[in-house]
Amino acid sequence: MLARQGFGRVARELGRRRMSTGEEKILSEVKEGVAFLTLNDNSKRNALSFSLMTELRDKIQSFEEDRSVKVAVLRHAGKVFSSGHDLKELSMLQKTVGSTEKVFAACSDLMLAIRKVRYPVIAEVSGLATAGGCQLVAACDLAVASEEATFSTPGVKIGLFCTTPGVAIARSMHAKHAMSMLLTGDMLTAEQALSYGLVNQVTTPHALQATTESLAMKIAAAPSETISIGKAAFYKQASMEDLVAAYEYGKGVMVNNMKIADAEEGIGAFIEKRKPVWKT
């Protein structure tokens, strides 16, 4: 009981700190079907504090019912995409409450929210993404990096293995590449991250935003319902070990996809050699 009471006091204190800053940790705007989310806690190198993760999760989920949003871009203010978990916060919780479960639960909730929302999320990385920050990149559906971006999971060097980052990283690259990152804590260059499968594209710092926005706009040109069907189906079939079951599932999705208005319109427009007019 005392531990729970102590945790409650710490949680309230974390809430007061968040309210007292007078500055949003996550900035957001929507433009032409794209939601732009910016990590904006530059003074803490965009550390994944409880408040930042909660705010980002809420922002991501808030666009779920807004059908005008077809894709999101997650970018950052300052030179660091994210330095990972706020170690001072973790240390304080461990010393005062004896558990850091609430923070790591918030982290899992955030990563799962990115996976579960109907629209794809693109990470735009121009600086360091380390530990939980690297996990955040890996959790996004797509990622574009500048040549100056770097990635690492150095928890092993401070006695705290990057186990939860490993969940996302192991699903983004070959197991041996992921294990090497986790065991050594070595830094990856943007080109290495590209070759390992952690990011989709590498571009110059000057061209980063334009490249990411071009990718986002290309996705946003497709109908919202089709994007939603495709994202959910991709991850579900990819998780199936049975190839026959995966094809059976995929068949069912395509049969149902054919019944929606946008599929009828798109196929009709292709046959009639005209531009489609999407319903969603």
SERO-4910 file (N, C-alpha, C, O; in steps of 0.05 Angstrom, whole numbers):
BEGIN
 pado doro    nc1    nc2    nc3   cac1   cac2   cac3    cc1    cc2    cc3    oc1    oc2    oc3
  Met    A     17    -24      0      0      0      0     17     25      0     12     44    -15
  Leu    A     38     25     17     56     49     18     69     53     -9     72     76    -17
  Ala    A     77     32    -22     90     34    -49     71     47    -68     79     64    -84
  Arg    A     46     38    -68     26     49    -86     21     78    -80     18     94    -99
  Gln    A     19     85    -54     15    113    -47     39    130    -56     35    152    -66
  Gly    A     63    119    -52     87    134    -61     87    138    -91     94    159   -101
  Phe    A     79    117   -105     78    119   -135     57    140   -143     62    155   -162
  Gly    A     35    141   -128     14    161   -135     25    189   -131     20    207   -148
  Arg    A     41    193   -110     53    220   -106     72    227   -128     72    249   -138
  Val    A     88    207   -136    107    212   -158     93    218   -184    100    236   -199
  Ala    A     72    202   -190     56    207   -214     44    235   -214     44    248   -235
  Arg    A     33    243   -191     22    270   -190     43    292   -194     38    312   -207
  Glu    A     67    287   -183     89    305   -187     97    307   -216    102    329   -227
  Leu    A     98    284   -229    104    284   -258     83    299   -274     90    314   -292
  Gly    A     58    296   -266     37    311   -279     40    341   -275     36    357   -294
  Arg    A     47    350   -250     50    378   -245     74    389   -261     72    412   -271
  Arg    A     95    374   -263    118    384   -279    110    388   -308    118    407   -321
  Arg    A     94    369   -318     85    372   -346     68    397   -350     71    411   -370
  Met    A     50    402   -331     33    425   -333     47    452   -329     40    472   -341
  Ser    A     69    451   -314     82    476   -306    101    486   -328    111    509   -326
  Thr    A    108    469   -348    127    478   -367    117    500   -385    132    516   -395
  Gly    A     90    500   -390     79    520   -407     85    515   -437     80    533   -453
  Glu    A     97    492   -443    105    486   -471     97    458   -477    104    439   -462
  Glu    A     84    454   -500     77    427   -508    102    411   -515    120    421   -529
  Lys    A    102    386   -507    124    369   -514    121    358   -542    140    349   -555
  Ile    A     96    358   -552     90    348   -579     74    370   -594     53    378   -585
  Leu    A     86    379   -616     72    398   -633     58    383   -656     68    363   -664
  Ser    A     35    393   -665     21    379   -686      7    398   -705     -3    419   -697
  Glu    A      6    390   -730    -10    405   -750    -18    385   -772     -4    365   -776
  Val    A    -40    390   -786    -49    373   -807    -49    389   -833    -59    412   -834
  Lys    A    -37    378   -854    -35    391   -880    -39    371   -902    -23    352   -904
  Glu    A    -59    375   -918    -64    358   -942    -64    329   -936    -52    313   -950
  Gly    A    -78    321   -915    -81    293   -908    -58    282   -891    -59    258   -884
  Val    A    -38    298   -884    -15    289   -869    -14    303   -842    -15    327   -840
  Ala    A    -13    287   -821    -10    298   -794     20    299   -787     34    279   -788
  Phe    A     30    323   -781     58    326   -774     60    329   -744     49    347   -732
  Leu    A     75    311   -732     79    310   -703    109    316   -698    126    302   -709
  Thr    A    115    335   -680    143    342   -674    149    338   -645    136    349   -628
  Leu    A    170    322   -640    180    319   -612    193    346   -605    212    355   -619
  Asn    A    184    358   -583    191    386   -578    201    390   -550    197    412   -538
  Asp    A    215    370   -538    226    373   -512    257    375   -515    272    359   -505
  Asn    A    265    395   -530    293    398   -538    312    400   -514    335    391   -516
  Ser    A    303    413   -493    320    417   -469    328    390   -457    348    388   -443
  Lys    A    312    369   -461    317    343   -451    324    323   -473    322    299   -470
  Arg    A    332    335   -496    340    319   -519    318    299   -527    323    276   -535
  Asn    A    293    309   -524    269    293   -531    269    266   -518    262    246   -530
  Ala    A    277    265   -492    277    241   -477    249    230   -475    230    245   -473
  Leu    A    246    204   -474    220    191   -473    211    190   -443    210    169   -431
  Ser    A    204    213   -433    193    215   -406    165    205   -406    153    202   -427
  Phe    A    154    199   -383    127    190   -381    108    210   -394     89    202   -408
  Ser    A    112    236   -389     94    256   -399     96    258   -429     75    261   -443
  Leu    A    120    257   -441    123    259   -470    110    235   -483     96    239   -503
  Met    A    115    211   -473    104    188   -486     73    188   -484     60    180   -504
  Thr    A     63    196   -462     34    197   -459     21    218   -478      1    213   -491
  Glu    A     35    241   -480     25    262   -498     26    253   -527      8    259   -542
  Leu    A     48    240   -535     51    231   -562     30    209   -568     18    209   -590
  Arg    A     27    191   -550      6    170   -554    -21    182   -558    -36    174   -576
  Asp    A    -28    201   -541    -54    214   -543    -58    229   -570    -79    228   -582
  Lys    A    -37    242   -579    -38    257   -604    -42    237   -627    -59    242   -645
  Ile    A    -27    215   -627    -30    195   -648    -58    183   -649    -70    180   -670
  Gln    A    -69    177   -625    -95    165   -624   -117    185   -630   -139    178   -640
  Ser    A   -112    211   -626   -132    232   -631   -139    234   -661   -160    244   -668
  Phe    A   -120    226   -678   -125    228   -707   -140    203   -718   -146    201   -742
  Glu    A   -145    183   -701   -156    158   -710   -184    162   -723   -190    149   -743
  Glu    A   -200    180   -711   -227    184   -722   -228    207   -743   -249    212   -755
  Asp    A   -206    220   -747   -205    242   -767   -197    230   -794   -173    226   -799
  Arg    A   -217    225   -810   -212    211   -836   -197    228   -856   -189    218   -877
  Ser    A   -194    254   -850   -178    271   -868   -148    264   -865   -133    271   -882
  Val    A   -141    252   -842   -113    245   -837   -108    217   -849   -121    197   -840
  Lys    A    -90    215   -868    -84    189   -881    -57    178   -874    -51    155   -878
  Val    A    -40    196   -864    -12    188   -857     -1    208   -837    -10    231   -837
  Ala    A     18    200   -821     30    218   -802     60    218   -805     72    197   -812
  Val    A     73    241   -800    102    243   -800    111    251   -772    101    271   -761
  Leu    A    129    235   -761    140    241   -734    168    252   -738    186    237   -745
  Arg    A    171    278   -731    198    291   -734    206    302   -708    193    298   -687
  His    A    228    317   -707    238    327   -681    250    355   -683    260    362   -704
  Ala    A    247    369   -661    261    395   -658    289    389   -647    293    370   -632
  Gly    A    308    405   -655    335    402   -644    351    381   -659    342    369   -679
  Lys    A    375    375   -648    394    357   -662    390    328   -655    402    311   -668
  Val    A    373    322   -635    369    295   -626    340    287   -631    321    300   -622
  Phe    A    336    265   -646    309    254   -650    298    246   -623    277    256   -615
  Ser    A    312    229   -609    305    222   -581    329    208   -568    341    190   -580
  Ser    A    335    216   -543    357    204   -529    348    180   -513    364    169   -497
  Gly    A    324    171   -517    314    147   -502    301    155   -476    293    179   -473
  His    A    297    137   -459    283    142   -433    298    163   -417    322    166   -418
  Asp    A    282    177   -401    293    197   -383    305    182   -359    290    174   -341
  Leu    A    331    179   -358    344    163   -338    341    175   -310    340    161   -290
  Lys    A    339    202   -308    335    214   -282    307    207   -271    303    202   -247
  Glu    A    288    206   -289    261    199   -281    260    170   -272    248    163   -252
  Leu    A    273    152   -288    273    124   -281    287    120   -253    277    104   -237
  Ser    A    309    133   -249    324    131   -224    307    141   -201    307    128   -180
  Met    A    293    163   -204    276    174   -183    254    154   -176    249    149   -152
  Leu    A    241    142   -196    220    123   -191    230     98   -177    217     88   -158
  Gln    A    253     89   -186    264     65   -173    271     69   -144    266     52   -127
  Lys    A    281     93   -138    289     99   -110    265    106    -92    265     99    -69
  Thr    A    245    119   -103    222    128    -86    200    108    -85    186    105    -65
  Val    A    195     93   -107    172     75   -109    181     46   -110    166     28   -101
  Gly    A    205     41   -120    214     14   -122    206      0   -148    210    -24   -151
  Ser    A    194     16   -167    186      4   -192    185     25   -214    177     48   -209
  Thr    A    192     17   -238    191     35   -261    170     25   -281    169     33   -304
  Glu    A    152      7   -271    133     -6   -289    115     14   -304    109     10   -328
  Lys    A    107     36   -291     89     54   -304    101     67   -328     88     71   -349
  Val    A    127     74   -327    141     86   -349    143     67   -372    138     74   -395
  Phe    A    152     42   -366    155     23   -388    129     14   -400    127      7   -423
  Ala    A    108     14   -383     81      8   -394     72     30   -413     60     25   -434
  Ala    A     78     55   -406     71     78   -424     86     76   -450     76     82   -471
  Cys    A    111     66   -448    127     62   -472    115     41   -490    112     45   -515
  Ser    A    107     19   -479     94     -2   -495     68      7   -507     62      1   -530
  Asp    A     53     22   -491     27     33   -501     32     51   -525     17     50   -545
  Leu    A     53     67   -524     59     85   -547     66     69   -572     56     75   -593
  Met    A     85     50   -569     93     35   -592     70     19   -604     68     16   -628
  Leu    A     53      8   -587     30     -7   -597     10     11   -610     -4      4   -629
  Ala    A      7     36   -600    -11     55   -612     -3     61   -641    -20     63   -659
  Ile    A     23     64   -646     33     68   -673     26     45   -691     18     49   -714
  Arg    A     29     21   -680     22     -3   -696     -8     -5   -702    -16    -14   -723
  Lys    A    -24      2   -682    -53     -3   -684    -69     18   -698    -91     12   -709
  Val    A    -59     43   -700    -75     63   -713    -78     56   -743    -60     43   -754
  Arg    A   -100     65   -755   -106     57   -782    -88     69   -803    -87     59   -826
  Tyr    A    -74     90   -796    -57    104   -816    -27     98   -811    -20     94   -788
  Pro    A    -11     98   -832     18     94   -828     32    118   -815     23    141   -819
  Val    A     53    113   -800     69    134   -787     97    132   -797    109    111   -797
  Ile    A    108    155   -807    134    156   -818    153    172   -799    147    195   -792
  Ala    A    175    160   -791    195    174   -775    213    190   -793    222    180   -813
  Glu    A    218    215   -786    237    232   -800    260    239   -781    256    253   -762
  Val    A    283    228   -787    305    229   -767    329    244   -779    340    237   -800
  Ser    A    337    266   -766    360    281   -775    383    281   -755    404    293   -760
  Gly    A    379    268   -732    400    267   -712    402    241   -698    397    220   -710
  Leu    A    409    241   -673    413    217   -657    387    205   -649    369    219   -639
  Ala    A    384    178   -652    362    163   -642    373    140   -626    383    121   -638
  Thr    A    372    142   -600    386    122   -584    367    109   -564    347    121   -555
  Ala    A    372     83   -558    356     67   -539    326     69   -546    319     60   -568
  Gly    A    310     79   -528    281     81   -534    275     98   -558    255     95   -571
  Gly    A    293    117   -564    290    134   -588    293    117   -613    279    121   -633
  Cys    A    312     99   -613    316     80   -635    292     62   -637    283     55   -659
  Gln    A    282     53   -614    257     37   -614    234     52   -627    219     40   -642
  Leu    A    232     77   -622    210     93   -633    212     94   -664    192     92   -678
  Val    A    236     97   -674    241     96   -703    232     69   -714    218     67   -734
  Ala    A    241     48   -701    235     20   -710    205     14   -708    195     -1   -725
  Ala    A    191     26   -689    163     22   -686    146     35   -708    124     26   -713
  Cys    A    157     56   -720    142     69   -741    141     51   -766    158     34   -770
  Asp    A    121     56   -782    116     39   -806    138     43   -827    146     24   -841
  Leu    A    147     68   -829    168     75   -848    187     94   -835    180    107   -814
  Ala    A    211     98   -845    230    117   -834    248    129   -855    258    114   -873
  Val    A    252    155   -854    270    169   -872    291    183   -855    284    196   -836
  Ala    A    316    180   -862    338    192   -846    356    209   -863    359    205   -887
  Ser    A    367    229   -850    388    245   -863    415    230   -860    417    212   -844
  Glu    A    434    238   -876    460    226   -875    474    230   -848    492    215   -841
  Glu    A    464    250   -833    476    256   -807    463    240   -784    473    242   -761
  Ala    A    442    226   -789    428    211   -768    445    187   -759    460    175   -774
  Thr    A    442    181   -733    456    158   -722    437    143   -703    418    155   -693
  Phe    A    443    117   -699    424    100   -685    440     81   -666    461     71   -674
  Ser    A    429     77   -642    443     58   -624    424     49   -602    403     61   -597
  Thr    A    431     26   -590    417     16   -567    438     10   -545    445    -13   -541
  Pro    A    448     31   -532    471     28   -514    465     20   -486    483     23   -468
  Gly    A    441     11   -480    434      4   -452    453    -15   -438    458    -12   -414
  Val    A    464    -34   -454    483    -53   -442    506    -39   -429    518    -50   -411
  Lys    A    513    -16   -438    537     -1   -428    531     11   -400    550     18   -386
  Ile    A    506     14   -393    499     25   -366    485      4   -349    474     11   -328
  Gly    A    486    -21   -357    475    -43   -341    445    -47   -345    433    -61   -329
  Leu    A    433    -34   -364    404    -36   -369    400    -44   -398    398    -27   -416
  Phe    A    398    -70   -403    395    -81   -430    370    -69   -444    349    -67   -432
  Cys    A    373    -62   -469    351    -49   -484    331    -71   -494    329    -76   -517
  Thr    A    318    -83   -475    300   -105   -481    275    -96   -496    269   -108   -517
  Thr    A    262    -75   -487    238    -66   -502    246    -53   -529    231    -58   -548
  Pro    A    267    -38   -531    276    -30   -558    280    -54   -576    275    -53   -600
  Gly    A    290    -76   -565    296   -100   -580    271   -111   -593    272   -124   -614
  Val    A    247   -107   -580    222   -117   -592    217   -105   -619    211   -119   -638
  Ala    A    220    -79   -621    215    -65   -646    238    -69   -666    234    -73   -690
  Ile    A    263    -68   -656    286    -71   -673    287    -98   -686    294   -101   -710
  Ala    A    282   -119   -671    283   -146   -681    262   -151   -703    264   -170   -719
  Arg    A    241   -134   -703    221   -136   -724    225   -118   -747    209   -116   -765
  Ser    A    248   -104   -747    255    -86   -768    280    -94   -784    284    -84   -806
  Met    A    295   -112   -773    320   -120   -786    326   -149   -780    313   -162   -764
  His    A    347   -160   -793    355   -187   -789    363   -191   -760    375   -173   -747
  Ala    A    357   -214   -748    362   -219   -720    391   -214   -712    396   -204   -690
  Lys    A    410   -222   -729    438   -219   -721    446   -190   -721    463   -182   -704
  His    A    436   -174   -739    441   -145   -738    430   -133   -713    443   -117   -699
  Ala    A    405   -140   -706    392   -130   -682    407   -138   -657    412   -122   -640
  Met    A    415   -163   -656    429   -173   -632    456   -159   -629    465   -154   -607
  Ser    A    470   -154   -651    495   -140   -650    492   -112   -639    507   -103   -622
  Met    A    471    -98   -647    465    -71   -636    461    -73   -606    471    -56   -591
  Leu    A    445    -92   -598    437    -94   -570    460   -103   -552    462    -93   -529
  Leu    A    477   -121   -562    499   -131   -545    523   -113   -543    537   -112   -523
  Thr    A    528    -97   -565    551    -80   -565    545    -51   -558    562    -37   -547
  Gly    A    521    -42   -564    514    -14   -560    527      4   -581    527     29   -578
  Asp    A    539     -8   -602    553      8   -622    534     26   -638    510     19   -641
  Met    A    544     48   -648    528     67   -663    527     58   -692    547     49   -704
  Leu    A    503     60   -704    500     56   -733    499     82   -747    486    101   -738
  Thr    A    512     84   -770    508    107   -787    481    104   -802    469     83   -801
  Ala    A    473    125   -815    448    124   -830    450    103   -852    430     89   -858
  Glu    A    472    102   -866    476     82   -887    474     54   -877    463     36   -889
  Gln    A    486     49   -853    484     22   -841    455     16   -834    446     -6   -838
  Ala    A    442     36   -823    413     32   -815    397     25   -840    378      9   -838
  Leu    A    403     38   -862    389     32   -887    395      3   -896    376    -11   -904
  Ser    A    420     -5   -896    427    -32   -905    416    -53   -886    411    -76   -895
  Tyr    A    412    -47   -861    401    -66   -841    371    -67   -842    359    -86   -831
  Gly    A    358    -47   -854    329    -47   -856    315    -30   -835    291    -31   -833
  Leu    A    330    -15   -819    318      2   -798    305     26   -810    284     35   -800
  Val    A    316     37   -832    303     60   -846    299     53   -875    312     34   -886
  Asn    A    281     67   -888    275     62   -916    291     78   -936    298     69   -958
  Gln    A    298    103   -928    312    121   -946    333    138   -930    328    143   -906
  Val    A    354    145   -943    374    164   -932    378    186   -952    381    181   -976
  Thr    A    377    210   -942    380    234   -960    397    255   -946    406    251   -924
  Thr    A    402    276   -960    418    298   -949    402    312   -928    377    312   -929
  Pro    A    415    325   -908    400    340   -888    382    361   -901    360    366   -892
  His    A    392    374   -922    377    395   -935    351    385   -947    331    398   -948
  Ala    A    352    360   -958    329    349   -972    311    332   -955    291    321   -965
  Leu    A    318    329   -929    303    310   -912    273    315   -910    257    298   -916
  Gln    A    266    340   -903    238    345   -900    223    342   -926    200    331   -927
  Ala    A    234    352   -948    221    350   -974    217    320   -982    197    313   -993
  Thr    A    238    304   -977    236    276   -984    215    262   -967    199    246   -978
  Thr    A    214    268   -942    194    255   -924    166    264   -932    147    248   -933
  Glu    A    163    290   -937    136    300   -945    127    289   -971    103    284   -975
  Ser    A    146    285   -990    139    273  -1016    128    245  -1012    109    237  -1024
  Leu    A    142    229   -995    133    202   -989    105    202   -976     88    186   -983
  Ala    A    102    220   -957     76    222   -943     53    230   -962     32    218   -961
  Met    A     59    249   -979     38    258   -998     31    236  -1018      8    233  -1027
  Lys    A     51    220  -1025     46    197  -1044     27    178  -1031      8    167  -1044
  Ile    A     31    172  -1005     13    154   -991    -15    167   -987    -35    153   -991
  Ala    A    -15    192   -981    -40    206   -976    -57    209  -1001    -81    214  -1000
  Ala    A    -45    204  -1025    -60    205  -1050    -79    181  -1053    -97    182  -1070
  Ala    A    -74    160  -1038    -91    136  -1039   -115    140  -1021   -115    156  -1003
  Pro    A   -136    124  -1025   -160    126  -1008   -155    117   -979   -140     97   -975
  Ser    A   -166    131   -960   -161    126   -932   -168     98   -923   -153     85   -909
  Glu    A   -191     88   -932   -200     61   -924   -181     40   -935   -176     20   -921
  Thr    A   -171     43   -959   -153     24   -971   -127     23   -955   -116      1   -950
  Ile    A   -116     46   -948    -92     48   -932    -96     33   -905    -79     18   -897
  Ser    A   -119     38   -892   -125     26   -867   -126     -5   -869   -115    -19   -852
  Ile    A   -140    -14   -889   -142    -43   -894   -114    -55   -898   -108    -76   -887
  Gly    A    -99    -42   -915    -72    -52   -922    -53    -53   -899    -39    -73   -896
  Lys    A    -53    -32   -882    -34    -32   -859    -41    -55   -840    -23    -70   -831
  Ala    A    -66    -57   -832    -74    -78   -813    -69   -106   -824    -59   -123   -810
  Ala    A    -75   -110   -850    -72   -136   -862    -42   -144   -864    -35   -167   -860
  Phe    A    -25   -124   -871      3   -130   -874     15   -141   -848     28   -162   -849
  Tyr    A     10   -128   -826     22   -137   -801     10   -163   -791     24   -180   -779
  Lys    A    -16   -167   -796    -28   -192   -787    -17   -216   -803    -10   -236   -791
  Gln    A    -16   -214   -829     -6   -237   -845     24   -241   -840     34   -264   -840
  Ala    A     39   -220   -835     68   -222   -830     73   -237   -803     94   -249   -800
  Ser    A     54   -236   -785     57   -249   -759     50   -279   -760     54   -294   -741
  Met    A     38   -288   -782     29   -316   -785     52   -334   -794     66   -328   -814
  Glu    A     57   -355   -779     78   -374   -786     69   -393   -808     85   -402   -825
  Asp    A     43   -398   -809     32   -417   -829     27   -402   -856     10   -384   -857
  Leu    A     42   -409   -876     40   -395   -902     12   -399   -914      1   -380   -926
  Val    A      1   -423   -911    -26   -428   -922    -46   -410   -908    -64   -399   -921
  Ala    A    -44   -408   -882    -62   -391   -867    -60   -362   -875    -79   -347   -876
  Ala    A    -35   -353   -880    -30   -325   -888    -44   -320   -915    -56   -299   -918
  Tyr    A    -41   -338   -934    -54   -335   -960    -85   -336   -957    -99   -321   -970
  Glu    A    -95   -353   -940   -124   -355   -935   -134   -328   -924   -155   -318   -932
  Tyr    A   -119   -318   -905   -127   -292   -893   -125   -270   -914   -144   -254   -916
  Gly    A   -104   -269   -929   -100   -249   -950   -122   -250   -971   -132   -229   -980
  Lys    A   -130   -274   -978   -152   -278   -997   -178   -265   -987   -191   -251  -1002
  Gly    A   -184   -270   -962   -208   -259   -950   -208   -229   -949   -228   -216   -955
  Val    A   -185   -217   -943   -182   -188   -942   -187   -176   -970   -201   -156   -973
  Met    A   -175   -189   -990   -178   -178  -1017   -207   -181  -1028   -217   -164  -1042
  Val    A   -220   -203  -1021   -248   -207  -1029   -266   -185  -1017   -283   -174  -1030
  Asn    A   -261   -179   -991   -276   -158   -978   -268   -130   -988   -285   -112   -990
  Asn    A   -243   -126   -994   -233   -101  -1004   -246    -94  -1031   -252    -71  -1037
  Met    A   -251   -115  -1047   -264   -111  -1073   -293   -100  -1070   -303    -88  -1090
  Lys    A   -304   -103  -1047   -332    -94  -1043   -335    -65  -1036   -357    -54  -1037
  Ile    A   -313    -52  -1029   -315    -24  -1020   -317     -5  -1044   -308    -11  -1066
  Ala    A   -328     19  -1039   -333     38  -1061   -307     47  -1074   -307     51  -1099
  Asp    A   -286     51  -1059   -262     61  -1070   -249     40  -1089   -236     48  -1109
  Ala    A   -252     15  -1083   -241     -6  -1102   -257     -5  -1128   -245     -7  -1150
  Glu    A   -283     -3  -1126   -299     -1  -1150   -292     23  -1167   -289     22  -1191
  Glu    A   -288     46  -1153   -281     71  -1167   -253     69  -1179   -249     77  -1202
  Gly    A   -233     58  -1164   -206     57  -1174   -203     38  -1198   -190     45  -1217
  Ile    A   -216     15  -1197   -215     -4  -1219   -229      8  -1243   -220      5  -1266
  Gly    A   -252     21  -1238   -267     33  -1260   -251     55  -1274   -251     57  -1298
  Ala    A   -238     71  -1257   -222     93  -1268   -199     82  -1285   -192     94  -1306
  Phe    A   -186     61  -1275   -164     48  -1290   -174     38  -1318   -161     43  -1338
  Ile    A   -196     24  -1318   -207     13  -1343   -215     36  -1362   -211     34  -1386
  Glu    A   -227     57  -1350   -237     79  -1367   -215    100  -1372   -220    120  -1386
  Lys    A   -191     95  -1363   -168    113  -1367   -174    142  -1358   -170    161  -1373
  Arg    A   -183    144  -1333   -188    171  -1321   -178    171  -1293   -171    150  -1282
  Lys    A   -177    195  -1281   -167    197  -1253   -190    190  -1234   -212    199  -1237
  Pro    A   -184    173  -1214   -205    165  -1195   -213    187  -1177   -197    205  -1171
  Val    A   -237    186  -1168   -248    205  -1148   -255    189  -1123   -275    175  -1122
  Trp    A   -237    190  -1103   -240    173  -1080   -263    182  -1061   -269    205  -1059
  Lys    A   -274    162  -1048   -296    167  -1029   -285    172  -1001   -297    186   -985
  Thr    A   -261    161   -996   -249    164   -969   -221    175   -972   -207    179   -952
***
